[in-house]
Amino acid sequence: MPNLKDIRRRISTVKNTQQITKAMKMIAAVKLRKAQDQILAARPYANELISVISNLVIHGEGKHHPLLIQRKPHKVRLVVVTSDRGLCGAYNGNIIRRAEKFIQEKRGDFKEFKVSFIGRKGHDYFKKRLDPSLVGKIYPDIMKHPSFEQASTIANEMMDEFLKEHLDHVYFIYNEFKSAISQKVVLETLLPTRAKKEEDSQKLQKIDYLYEPSREEVLTALLPKHIRIQVYRILLEAVSSEHGARMTAMDSATTNARDMISSLSLLANRIRQAVITKELMEIVGGAEALKG
């Protein structure tokens, strides 16, 4: 049985840890609120932009635009979006497992395949497990404060390679934000750009608009902007999901620390009571020996 001093030292250590996890939970909650406001503001614009593009495509415009051409996926880029830091529960693990599944199932279908990384955790995991020839570019220090400028830089690089036919398909794997306690791992095709789903397309076919200056010029101007906006939205989704996952993980850690402190305090009381009982027994035994 551990002695009372060891138990008290452990209680003190757990209390210190509890203070840290509680502080991290509060920080994550503040960051989550800001990130949540950003993603809720970005989603409507991104959705309406793809609706306009889908409307143009459905009505026969721009089907041969370079960013809309559907080529056979021989040269493929997978972009894995994880966090730069840990302590966020299963956030990174879920993305990594989904990426591993995609690589195992689809790798043989492509002639050229690269995995790029936004966030350090994904890169740290795969650089030890993937063939070095498959490891592509890493974009570090973006997830702390993602900006539209950073998203535009990434999108411009992807579009440039796609237009030069160095890439046929670009996929993103990331966590889509649902709530503070719920995130969904999503595999999304960034390039080539696709119109809305078939059921949405049928609704759009009933609506037509007048465009100025012309349909072709509007589509040419909107498509690159759409790609940049989608990358920015993905980064905001990932950041919101990360803060939500971290807040939930730190809340669980704080609760576990409280339960551990309670259990250790109970154990300490039992040990202290046992020591007192032993001392009383020794005193009684000594008194009886003196009487004898």
C-alpha positions as CSV (number, residue, x, y, z in Angstrom):
1,M,0.0,0.0,0.0
2,P,1.4,3.5,-0.9
3,N,2.2,5.7,2.0
4,L,0.3,8.9,2.8
5,K,3.0,11.2,1.6
6,D,3.0,9.7,-1.9
7,I,-0.8,9.9,-2.1
8,R,-0.8,13.6,-1.1
9,R,2.0,14.3,-3.6
10,R,-0.1,12.7,-6.4
11,I,-3.2,14.6,-5.4
12,S,-1.2,17.8,-5.7
13,T,0.1,16.8,-9.1
14,V,-3.4,15.9,-10.4
15,K,-4.8,19.3,-9.1
16,N,-2.1,21.1,-11.0
17,T,-2.9,19.2,-14.1
18,Q,-6.6,19.9,-13.6
19,Q,-5.9,23.7,-13.5
20,I,-4.0,23.4,-16.8
21,T,-6.8,21.4,-18.6
22,K,-9.4,23.8,-17.2
23,A,-7.5,26.8,-18.5
24,M,-7.0,25.1,-21.9
25,K,-10.7,24.4,-22.1
26,M,-11.5,28.0,-21.5
27,I,-9.0,29.2,-24.1
28,A,-10.4,26.7,-26.6
29,A,-13.9,27.9,-25.9
30,V,-12.9,31.5,-26.7
31,K,-11.1,30.5,-29.9
32,L,-14.0,28.3,-30.9
33,R,-16.5,31.2,-30.6
34,K,-14.4,33.3,-33.0
35,A,-13.8,30.5,-35.4
36,Q,-17.4,29.5,-35.4
37,D,-18.5,33.0,-36.2
38,Q,-16.1,33.0,-39.2
39,I,-17.2,29.7,-40.6
40,L,-20.9,30.5,-40.2
41,A,-20.2,33.8,-42.1
42,A,-18.2,32.1,-44.9
43,R,-20.6,29.2,-45.6
44,P,-23.5,31.1,-47.2
45,Y,-21.2,33.0,-49.6
46,A,-19.4,29.8,-50.6
47,N,-22.7,28.0,-51.2
48,E,-24.2,30.8,-53.2
49,L,-21.1,31.1,-55.3
50,I,-21.2,27.4,-56.3
51,S,-25.0,27.8,-57.0
52,V,-24.2,30.6,-59.5
53,I,-21.5,28.5,-61.1
54,S,-23.7,25.5,-61.3
55,N,-26.5,27.6,-62.9
56,L,-24.1,28.7,-65.6
57,V,-22.8,25.2,-66.2
58,I,-26.2,23.6,-66.3
59,H,-27.4,26.1,-68.9
60,G,-24.6,25.1,-71.2
61,E,-22.0,27.7,-70.5
62,G,-18.4,27.0,-69.7
63,K,-18.5,23.2,-70.1
64,H,-15.1,23.4,-71.7
65,H,-13.5,25.8,-69.2
66,P,-10.1,24.5,-68.2
67,L,-11.1,24.3,-64.5
68,L,-14.2,22.2,-65.3
69,I,-12.6,19.6,-67.6
70,Q,-13.0,16.1,-66.2
71,R,-9.8,14.2,-66.9
72,K,-9.0,10.6,-66.0
73,P,-7.3,10.7,-62.6
74,H,-3.8,9.7,-63.5
75,K,-2.0,12.5,-61.6
76,V,-3.6,13.0,-58.2
77,R,-2.9,15.1,-55.1
78,L,-4.4,14.4,-51.7
79,V,-4.2,17.2,-49.2
80,V,-4.6,16.1,-45.6
81,V,-5.7,18.9,-43.2
82,T,-4.7,18.3,-39.6
83,S,-3.7,20.5,-36.7
84,D,-0.3,21.8,-35.7
85,R,-0.8,20.9,-32.1
86,G,-2.2,17.9,-30.2
87,L,-4.4,17.6,-27.1
88,C,-7.6,17.6,-29.2
89,G,-8.9,14.1,-28.7
90,A,-9.5,12.0,-31.8
91,Y,-9.5,15.0,-34.2
92,N,-6.2,14.2,-35.9
93,G,-6.6,10.4,-35.5
94,N,-9.9,10.3,-37.4
95,I,-8.4,12.3,-40.4
96,I,-5.3,10.1,-40.5
97,R,-7.4,6.9,-40.5
98,R,-9.5,8.2,-43.4
99,A,-6.4,9.3,-45.3
100,E,-4.8,5.9,-44.8
101,K,-7.9,4.1,-46.0
102,F,-8.0,6.3,-49.2
103,I,-4.3,5.7,-49.9
104,Q,-4.7,1.9,-49.4
105,E,-7.8,1.7,-51.6
106,K,-7.0,4.1,-54.4
107,R,-3.2,4.4,-54.6
108,G,-3.0,1.6,-57.2
109,D,-5.4,3.5,-59.5
110,F,-3.1,6.4,-60.1
111,K,0.1,6.7,-62.1
112,E,1.4,9.7,-60.1
113,F,0.3,10.3,-56.5
114,K,1.4,12.8,-53.9
115,V,0.2,13.6,-50.4
116,S,0.4,17.2,-49.2
117,F,-0.2,18.4,-45.7
118,I,-1.7,21.4,-44.1
119,G,-0.8,21.1,-40.4
120,R,2.1,19.4,-38.8
121,K,0.4,16.3,-37.2
122,G,-0.5,14.7,-40.5
123,H,3.0,15.2,-41.9
124,D,4.7,13.9,-38.7
125,Y,2.6,10.7,-39.0
126,F,2.9,10.0,-42.7
127,K,6.6,11.0,-43.2
128,K,7.6,7.9,-41.2
129,R,5.1,5.5,-42.9
130,L,4.8,6.6,-46.6
131,D,7.4,6.2,-49.3
132,P,9.3,9.5,-49.4
133,S,8.5,9.8,-53.1
134,L,4.8,10.1,-52.2
135,V,5.2,12.8,-49.5
136,G,4.4,16.2,-51.1
137,K,4.5,19.7,-49.8
138,I,3.7,20.7,-46.2
139,Y,2.1,24.0,-45.4
140,P,3.1,24.7,-41.7
141,D,1.9,27.5,-39.4
142,I,-1.3,28.0,-41.2
143,M,-3.8,26.4,-38.8
144,K,-3.0,28.8,-36.0
145,H,-4.5,31.8,-37.8
146,P,-5.7,30.8,-41.3
147,S,-6.2,33.8,-43.6
148,F,-7.8,34.2,-47.1
149,E,-4.3,35.2,-48.4
150,Q,-2.8,31.9,-47.3
151,A,-5.8,30.0,-48.7
152,S,-5.4,31.9,-52.0
153,T,-1.7,31.0,-52.2
154,I,-2.5,27.3,-51.8
155,A,-5.4,27.4,-54.3
156,N,-3.4,29.3,-56.9
157,E,-0.6,26.7,-56.7
158,M,-3.2,23.9,-57.2
159,M,-4.9,25.7,-60.1
160,D,-1.6,26.4,-61.8
161,E,-0.6,22.7,-61.7
162,F,-4.1,21.6,-62.8
163,L,-4.1,24.0,-65.8
164,K,-0.6,22.8,-66.8
165,E,-2.0,19.2,-66.6
166,H,0.5,18.4,-63.9
167,L,-2.5,17.4,-61.8
168,D,-5.8,15.7,-62.9
169,H,-7.5,15.6,-59.5
170,V,-7.1,17.3,-56.1
171,Y,-8.7,15.9,-53.0
172,F,-9.0,17.4,-49.6
173,I,-9.5,15.4,-46.4
174,Y,-10.6,17.5,-43.4
175,N,-13.0,17.7,-40.5
176,E,-16.2,19.5,-41.2
177,F,-17.5,21.5,-38.2
178,K,-21.0,20.5,-36.9
179,S,-20.9,21.5,-33.3
180,A,-18.4,21.8,-30.4
181,I,-18.8,18.0,-29.7
182,S,-19.4,16.8,-33.3
183,Q,-17.1,16.9,-36.4
184,K,-17.4,14.9,-39.6
185,V,-14.4,13.7,-41.6
186,V,-15.0,14.8,-45.3
187,L,-13.2,13.7,-48.5
188,E,-13.9,16.5,-51.0
189,T,-12.8,17.0,-54.6
190,L,-11.4,20.5,-55.1
191,L,-10.4,20.2,-58.7
192,P,-11.8,19.7,-61.3
193,T,-14.7,22.0,-60.1
194,R,-18.0,20.2,-60.0
195,A,-21.6,21.6,-60.2
196,K,-24.1,20.8,-57.6
197,K,-25.7,17.4,-57.1
198,E,-28.2,16.1,-59.6
199,E,-31.3,16.8,-57.4
200,D,-30.1,20.4,-56.9
201,S,-29.3,20.7,-60.6
202,Q,-32.9,19.9,-61.5
203,K,-34.0,22.9,-59.4
204,L,-31.5,25.2,-61.0
205,Q,-32.5,24.2,-64.5
206,K,-35.9,26.0,-63.8
207,I,-34.1,29.2,-63.0
208,D,-32.2,31.4,-65.4
209,Y,-30.7,34.9,-65.0
210,L,-29.4,37.7,-67.2
211,Y,-25.7,38.2,-66.9
212,E,-23.6,41.2,-67.5
213,P,-21.1,41.4,-69.2
214,S,-21.6,37.8,-70.4
215,R,-22.0,34.3,-69.1
216,E,-18.6,33.2,-70.2
217,E,-16.8,36.2,-68.7
218,V,-18.7,35.9,-65.4
219,L,-17.8,32.2,-65.2
220,T,-14.2,32.9,-66.0
221,A,-14.0,35.4,-63.2
222,L,-15.9,33.4,-60.6
223,L,-14.3,29.9,-61.0
224,P,-10.8,30.9,-59.6
225,K,-12.5,32.9,-56.9
226,H,-14.6,29.9,-56.1
227,I,-11.5,27.6,-55.7
228,R,-9.9,30.1,-53.3
229,I,-13.1,30.5,-51.3
230,Q,-13.5,26.7,-51.0
231,V,-9.9,26.3,-49.7
232,Y,-10.5,29.1,-47.2
233,R,-13.8,27.5,-46.1
234,I,-12.0,24.2,-45.6
235,L,-9.4,25.8,-43.4
236,L,-12.1,27.5,-41.3
237,E,-14.0,24.3,-41.0
238,A,-10.8,22.5,-39.8
239,V,-9.9,25.2,-37.3
240,S,-13.4,25.3,-35.8
241,S,-13.4,21.5,-35.6
242,E,-10.0,21.6,-33.9
243,H,-11.0,24.1,-31.2
244,G,-14.3,22.2,-30.6
245,A,-12.4,18.9,-30.3
246,R,-9.8,20.4,-28.0
247,M,-12.5,22.0,-25.8
248,T,-14.3,18.7,-25.5
249,A,-11.1,16.8,-24.8
250,M,-10.0,19.3,-22.1
251,D,-13.5,19.2,-20.5
252,S,-13.2,15.4,-20.3
253,A,-9.7,15.6,-18.9
254,T,-10.8,18.1,-16.2
255,T,-13.7,15.8,-15.2
256,N,-11.4,12.8,-15.1
257,A,-8.9,14.8,-12.9
258,R,-11.7,15.7,-10.5
259,D,-12.8,12.1,-10.3
260,M,-9.2,11.0,-9.7
261,I,-8.7,13.6,-7.0
262,S,-11.9,12.3,-5.3
263,S,-10.6,8.7,-5.5
264,L,-7.1,9.6,-4.2
265,S,-8.6,11.7,-1.4
266,L,-10.7,8.7,-0.3
267,L,-7.7,6.5,-0.4
268,A,-5.6,9.0,1.6
269,N,-8.3,9.2,4.2
270,R,-8.4,5.4,4.5
271,I,-4.6,5.2,4.8
272,R,-4.6,8.0,7.4
273,Q,-7.4,6.2,9.3
274,A,-5.4,2.9,9.1
275,V,-2.3,4.7,10.5
276,I,-4.3,6.2,13.4
277,T,-6.0,2.9,14.2
278,K,-2.5,1.2,14.2
279,E,-1.1,3.8,16.5
280,L,-4.1,3.5,18.9
281,M,-3.6,-0.3,18.9
282,E,0.0,0.1,19.7
283,I,-0.8,2.5,22.6
284,V,-3.5,0.1,23.9
285,G,-1.1,-2.8,23.6
286,G,1.6,-0.9,25.4
287,A,-0.7,0.1,28.2
288,E,-1.8,-3.5,28.6
289,A,1.8,-4.7,28.8
290,L,2.6,-2.2,31.5
291,K,-0.4,-3.5,33.6
292,G,0.8,-7.0,33.2
